[in-house]
Every structure is written in C-alpha cells, then in structure tokens.
Amino acid sequence: MTPPLCLPHPLIDEVLSLLGMTLDKQLSLTLGIHATTLSNIRHGRREVSAPVILAFHDATGMSIRRIRELDALGRQEYQGIDK
C-alpha cells in the first residue's frame, strides 16, 4: 500500500483547523519553523521537539498535555502505514 502524499496527523491537522489554515506551509510560517520540520513530523521522520511544542502552544493556547497526546496519536497512526 502506498501512503497518501499528505498523511493525516492529528496534531498538525487540529492546529491547522484551530488557526483556520489549510496548508502546512502557512502553519510553518505562523509557527516560525521550517516547512521541512513540519513535513518530517507529519511523515513520522521526526518527533515534535520542545521548541516546536512551545510554538504550537503559543500559537493556539492548546495545553502542552493535549499537544503531546495528539502527537502520540499521530506517531501511532504512522506506524500502521506500510512504507
């Protein structure tokens, strides 16, 4: 099975929705992080670091606990996809 080009990721998708955005590029600019960092998180190649967690928190007011929960869900979902 070939994974879709834009994998769903609960954390990234929820933050996009909260901020009324549709593109990861828009989100990366708002958070002040590189688009490749966000892409790597979405595709399971990188974990969400403390500075990125804080950027999500600062942009949305979402609790750190909720950010970590959504990130964990995203990593679990990615592990179920055949590479």
ABEGO torsion letter per residue (X at the ends): XBBBABBBBAAAAAAAAAAGBABAAAAAAAAGBBAAAAAAAAAGABBBBAAAAAAAAAAAGBBAAAAAAAAAAAAAAAAABBX
